Amino acid sequence: MELIAETKRIGVIDVARFYAMALVFYGHFIERIMMLKNPAAATQYKFIYSFHMILFFVLAGYVVQERYVEFSFGKYLKHRFMSRLLPFLFFTAIFMLLPVFFSGDFVGLPLPSIKGYVRGLIMTLFGLPVFCVPSWFILMIFSVEMVHYAAFRFLKSSNLKILIGALLFYVAGYWLNLPSSISKCNTLGFEASAL
């Protein structure tokens, strides 16, 4: 007996995801060429990085399942822990063990050493997963999902509330990206040069 899973796929979103993933790979490729002081590569890099990750979040918003947001907070947090944070912790643990067996540059951390591991864990707790840098996206999507869970009940009742919420989130994001806000983060010891 053949079982066919019924899924309602949205072809346009699947195609957009494919292009977004291709841009991620191409962006990492062109980044290496940009580091060789190639101006054409730098232009492409800046263009791709101006929108490709945002595109993933927009696409995720189109396919979010409302039933998850209706869960109790404990059930929702458990579900998100198992599907987001557990894989993040697993891969972080693997990458934390690698310096024990292989020498090399681990994002400027003196590994393996207690000082390096402590600094790396602190940086990871503050949102910069230095042991497994590509996993930043998992932390980001988890954060966005938690904000969405909290804001959904307020925003779902009217378009005006959605507009006000969008404006508030935009202003908050703008403020957090002002040079003065970024310099405050640097005082916590997260300067780019230290990485």
C-alpha positions as CSV (number, residue, x, y, z in Angstrom):
1,M,0.0,0.0,0.0
2,E,1.4,3.3,-1.0
3,L,1.1,6.3,1.3
4,I,1.1,9.7,-0.1
5,A,1.5,12.6,2.3
6,E,-0.8,15.5,1.5
7,T,1.0,18.7,1.7
8,K,-0.2,22.1,0.4
9,R,3.0,23.4,-1.2
10,I,3.2,26.9,-2.6
11,G,5.3,26.7,-5.7
12,V,6.3,30.3,-5.7
13,I,7.6,30.2,-2.2
14,D,9.6,26.9,-2.9
15,V,11.2,28.6,-5.9
16,A,12.0,31.7,-3.9
17,R,13.6,29.5,-1.2
18,F,15.7,27.8,-3.8
19,Y,17.0,31.2,-5.1
20,A,17.6,32.4,-1.6
21,M,19.7,29.3,-0.8
22,A,21.6,29.7,-4.1
23,L,22.3,33.3,-3.1
24,V,23.6,32.2,0.3
25,F,26.1,29.8,-1.4
26,Y,27.0,32.4,-4.0
27,G,27.4,35.1,-1.4
28,H,29.9,33.0,0.6
29,F,31.8,32.2,-2.6
30,I,31.9,35.9,-3.8
31,E,33.0,36.9,-0.3
32,R,36.3,35.1,-0.8
33,I,36.8,36.9,-4.0
34,M,35.9,40.2,-2.4
35,M,38.6,39.7,0.2
36,L,41.1,39.6,-2.7
37,K,40.2,43.3,-3.2
38,N,37.9,42.7,-6.2
39,P,35.5,45.7,-6.5
40,A,33.0,43.8,-8.7
41,A,32.8,41.0,-6.1
42,A,32.3,43.6,-3.4
43,T,29.4,45.1,-5.2
44,Q,27.8,41.7,-5.7
45,Y,28.4,40.8,-2.1
46,K,26.8,44.0,-0.8
47,F,23.8,43.5,-3.1
48,I,23.2,39.9,-2.1
49,Y,23.7,40.5,1.6
50,S,21.3,43.5,1.6
51,F,18.3,41.2,1.2
52,H,18.9,37.4,1.0
53,M,18.5,36.6,4.7
54,I,15.6,38.9,5.1
55,L,14.0,37.0,2.2
56,F,14.1,33.8,4.3
57,F,12.2,35.5,7.2
58,V,9.6,36.9,4.8
59,L,9.1,33.5,3.2
60,A,8.9,31.9,6.7
61,G,6.1,34.4,7.6
62,Y,4.0,33.3,4.7
63,V,4.1,29.6,5.7
64,V,4.0,29.9,9.5
65,Q,1.5,27.5,11.0
66,E,-0.9,29.3,13.2
67,R,-1.6,26.2,15.3
68,Y,1.9,26.5,16.9
69,V,1.1,30.0,18.1
70,E,-2.1,28.7,19.7
71,F,0.0,26.4,22.0
72,S,0.5,27.2,25.6
73,F,3.7,29.0,26.2
74,G,5.3,26.0,27.9
75,K,4.4,23.7,25.0
76,Y,5.5,26.3,22.4
77,L,8.8,26.8,24.2
78,K,9.4,23.0,24.4
79,H,8.6,22.6,20.7
80,R,11.0,25.4,19.7
81,F,13.7,24.1,22.0
82,M,13.5,20.7,20.4
83,S,13.4,22.0,16.8
84,R,15.7,25.0,17.1
85,L,17.9,25.1,20.2
86,L,18.7,21.4,20.6
87,P,20.3,21.3,17.1
88,F,22.1,24.5,17.8
89,L,23.5,23.1,21.1
90,F,24.4,19.8,19.4
91,F,26.5,21.5,16.6
92,T,28.0,24.0,19.0
93,A,29.2,21.1,21.3
94,I,30.8,19.4,18.3
95,F,32.6,22.5,17.2
96,M,33.7,23.2,20.7
97,L,35.5,19.8,20.8
98,L,37.3,20.3,17.4
99,P,40.0,22.6,18.8
100,V,41.1,19.8,21.2
101,F,42.0,17.6,18.2
102,F,42.8,20.2,15.5
103,S,44.9,23.4,15.7
104,G,44.0,26.5,13.8
105,D,42.2,29.8,13.9
106,F,38.9,29.6,15.8
107,V,37.6,33.1,15.3
108,G,40.5,34.6,17.2
109,L,39.8,32.6,20.4
110,P,42.8,31.0,22.2
111,L,41.5,27.4,22.0
112,P,41.8,25.0,23.5
113,S,42.0,26.9,26.8
114,I,39.7,27.7,29.6
115,K,40.0,31.5,28.8
116,G,39.0,30.8,25.2
117,Y,36.1,28.6,26.0
118,V,34.7,31.1,28.6
119,R,35.1,34.0,26.2
120,G,33.4,32.0,23.4
121,L,30.5,30.9,25.7
122,I,29.9,34.5,26.8
123,M,29.9,35.7,23.2
124,T,27.5,32.9,22.3
125,L,25.2,33.8,25.1
126,F,25.1,37.4,23.9
127,G,24.1,36.3,20.3
128,L,27.4,35.7,18.5
129,P,27.8,31.9,18.2
130,V,31.6,31.9,17.7
131,F,32.0,28.1,18.0
132,C,29.6,27.5,15.2
133,V,29.2,30.8,13.3
134,P,26.8,29.5,10.6
135,S,24.3,28.7,13.4
136,W,23.5,32.3,14.0
137,F,20.5,31.9,11.8
138,I,19.0,29.3,14.1
139,L,19.3,31.7,17.1
140,M,17.8,34.5,15.0
141,I,14.8,32.5,13.8
142,F,14.3,31.3,17.4
143,S,14.3,34.9,18.6
144,V,11.9,36.0,15.9
145,E,9.6,33.1,16.6
146,M,9.5,34.0,20.3
147,V,8.7,37.6,19.5
148,H,6.0,36.5,17.0
149,Y,4.5,34.2,19.7
150,A,4.2,37.1,22.1
151,A,3.0,39.7,19.5
152,F,0.6,37.4,17.6
153,R,-2.3,37.7,20.0
154,F,-2.1,41.5,20.0
155,L,-1.6,41.9,16.2
156,K,-4.1,39.3,14.8
157,S,-7.2,41.3,15.6
158,S,-6.8,44.3,13.2
159,N,-4.8,45.6,10.3
160,L,-4.3,48.9,12.2
161,K,-2.6,47.0,15.0
162,I,-0.4,45.2,12.5
163,L,0.6,48.5,10.9
164,I,1.4,50.0,14.4
165,G,3.4,46.9,15.3
166,A,5.4,47.0,12.1
167,L,6.2,50.6,12.7
168,L,7.3,49.9,16.3
169,F,9.5,47.0,15.2
170,Y,11.0,49.1,12.4
171,V,11.8,52.0,14.8
172,A,13.3,49.5,17.4
173,G,15.4,47.9,14.7
174,Y,16.6,51.2,13.4
175,W,17.5,52.4,16.9
176,L,19.4,49.2,17.7
177,N,21.5,49.7,14.5
178,L,22.4,53.3,15.2
179,P,26.2,53.7,15.6
180,S,25.7,54.7,19.3
181,S,23.8,51.5,20.0
182,I,26.5,49.5,18.2
183,S,29.2,51.2,20.2
184,K,27.4,50.2,23.4
185,C,27.6,46.6,22.2
186,N,31.3,47.1,21.6
187,T,31.9,48.1,25.2
188,L,30.7,44.6,26.1
189,G,33.8,43.3,24.5
190,F,32.4,42.3,21.1
191,E,34.6,44.4,18.9
192,A,35.0,43.0,15.4
193,S,38.7,43.3,15.7
194,A,38.7,40.9,18.6
195,L,37.1,38.3,16.5
